[in-house]
Amino acid sequence: MTKTFTLLGILIILGACSPGHIAANNGTDRWAHVGCHIVTNSPSKTGEYAIHPLGDLAVGDRLYFKQKNKDGTVGPVTTGVPCLD
């Protein structure tokens, strides 16, 4: 059981060093629910990353939250398209 928690802790720490997390940590820490989206590219042409707590999302993964801008607004999702289901 201890090995499981140790491994989980290591994965979380390593995930925080992913390119998407580094970019996210340079901004604000507020998030908004944007509904289900399928990741089509990460990073996007505008430099946004699709991330989750353990690292970057891969093409085909689903995302549900987007980081708010410093002024509290939420821009469009540029890393994916809305889910159909």
KEKE-3310 file (N, C-alpha, C; in steps of 0.2 Angstrom, whole numbers, plus 5000, padded with zeros to 4 digits):
npx = (5004:5010:5019:5011:5006:5017:5022:5011:5012:5025:5022:5013:5021:5030:5022:5018:5029:5027:5026:5014:5009:5019:5017:5004:5006:5012:5002:4986:4978:4965:4950:4938:4923:4921:4914:4913:4927:4936:4953:4962:4974:4989:5003:4991:4990:4990:4998:4992:4990:4983:4980:4981:4980:4991:4999:5002:4988:4984:4981:4965:4961:4949:4944:4938:4939:4945:4958:4956:4958:4969:4961:4949:4941:4936:4943:4940:4941:4955:4962:4955:4939:4921:4914:4903:4895)
npy = (4994:5006:5008:5010:5023:5030:5029:5035:5048:5052:5052:5063:5073:5073:5075:5088:5095:5095:5102:5109:5111:5119:5131:5134:5137:5149:5158:5162:5154:5150:5141:5136:5128:5121:5112:5096:5092:5085:5082:5089:5095:5099:5108:5121:5131:5144:5143:5137:5124:5107:5100:5089:5084:5075:5078:5082:5081:5069:5068:5065:5063:5068:5084:5096:5107:5124:5136:5152:5168:5182:5192:5186:5182:5169:5162:5154:5136:5131:5119:5108:5100:5101:5088:5075:5067)
npz = (5000:5004:4994:4983:4986:4986:4973:4967:4972:4966:4952:4952:4956:4945:4934:4936:4931:4917:4900:4898:4911:4916:4908:4912:4925:4925:4924:4929:4943:4942:4937:4924:4920:4904:4897:4889:4879:4865:4864:4851:4847:4855:4860:4855:4841:4846:4857:4868:4880:4883:4898:4912:4930:4931:4920:4903:4892:4879:4861:4857:4870:4883:4888:4901:4908:4908:4909:4917:4911:4916:4919:4922:4912:4900:4887:4870:4868:4861:4859:4856:4851:4853:4862:4855:4861)
capx = (5000:5014:5022:5006:5005:5024:5022:5006:5016:5030:5018:5010:5026:5033:5017:5019:5034:5026:5026:5008:5009:5024:5014:4998:5008:5014:4996:4982:4976:4957:4948:4931:4921:4919:4910:4917:4930:4941:4959:4964:4981:4992:5000:4988:4993:4991:5002:4989:4991:4978:4983:4977:4984:4997:5003:4999:4983:4986:4976:4960:4958:4944:4945:4932:4940:4950:4961:4953:4963:4970:4955:4943:4937:4937:4943:4938:4945:4959:4966:4950:4933:4916:4912:4897:4890)
capy = (5000:5012:5008:5013:5030:5033:5030:5041:5055:5053:5054:5069:5078:5073:5078:5096:5097:5094:5108:5112:5113:5125:5136:5135:5140:5156:5162:5162:5147:5149:5137:5137:5122:5122:5106:5091:5093:5080:5086:5088:5097:5102:5114:5124:5137:5150:5141:5134:5116:5103:5097:5086:5084:5071:5080:5084:5077:5067:5069:5060:5063:5073:5090:5099:5114:5129:5141:5159:5174:5186:5197:5182:5179:5163:5162:5148:5131:5130:5113:5103:5101:5099:5081:5074:5063)
capz = (5000:5004:4987:4979:4987:4984:4966:4965:4973:4961:4946:4953:4955:4938:4930:4937:4927:4910:4897:4899:4918:4917:4905:4916:4932:4923:4923:4935:4945:4942:4931:4922:4916:4897:4894:4886:4872:4863:4862:4844:4846:4861:4861:4850:4837:4850:4862:4874:4881:4886:4903:4918:4936:4930:4915:4897:4888:4872:4856:4858:4877:4884:4893:4904:4911:4904:4914:4916:4910:4922:4920:4924:4906:4898:4880:4867:4868:4855:4859:4855:4848:4857:4861:4851:4865)
cpx = (5004:5018:5018:5006:5012:5024:5017:5009:5021:5027:5015:5015:5029:5028:5017:5024:5033:5025:5020:5007:5014:5021:5008:5000:5011:5008:4993:4980:4968:4955:4941:4929:4918:4916:4915:4920:4935:4947:4961:4972:4983:4999:4996:4992:4994:4995:4999:4990:4985:4981:4978:4982:4991:5001:4999:4994:4986:4980:4971:4957:4953:4946:4939:4933:4946:4952:4958:4959:4964:4964:4948:4939:4939:4937:4940:4943:4949:4963:4961:4944:4928:4915:4905:4892:4889)
cpy = (5006:5013:5012:5021:5034:5034:5035:5048:5057:5055:5061:5075:5079:5076:5086:5099:5097:5101:5112:5115:5119:5131:5138:5139:5147:5161:5162:5155:5146:5145:5137:5130:5124:5117:5101:5093:5088:5084:5084:5090:5100:5102:5116:5129:5143:5149:5138:5126:5113:5099:5094:5086:5080:5073:5082:5079:5075:5068:5063:5060:5068:5078:5093:5106:5118:5134:5148:5163:5178:5190:5193:5180:5172:5163:5155:5143:5130:5124:5107:5105:5099:5091:5080:5070:5066)
cpz = (5000:4997:4982:4980:4985:4977:4963:4966:4968:4954:4946:4952:4948:4933:4930:4933:4919:4907:4898:4906:4919:4914:4909:4923:4931:4923:4930:4937:4946:4936:4930:4919:4909:4894:4891:4879:4871:4861:4855:4843:4853:4861:4855:4846:4841:4856:4869:4874:4884:4891:4908:4924:4935:4924:4909:4894:4881:4868:4857:4865:4878:4890:4895:4907:4907:4909:4912:4914:4916:4924:4922:4918:4904:4890:4877:4868:4861:4854:4857:4852:4853:4856:4858:4856:4872)
residu = (MET:THR:LYS:THR:PHE:THR:LEU:LEU:GLY:ILE:LEU:ILE:ILE:LEU:GLY:ALA:CYS:SER:PRO:GLY:HIS:ILE:ALA:ALA:ASN:ASN:GLY:THR:ASP:ARG:TRP:ALA:HIS:VAL:GLY:CYS:HIS:ILE:VAL:THR:ASN:SER:PRO:SER:LYS:THR:GLY:GLU:TYR:ALA:ILE:HIS:PRO:LEU:GLY:ASP:LEU:ALA:VAL:GLY:ASP:ARG:LEU:TYR:PHE:LYS:GLN:LYS:ASN:LYS:ASP:GLY:THR:VAL:GLY:PRO:VAL:THR:THR:GLY:VAL:PRO:CYS:LEU:ASP)
# end
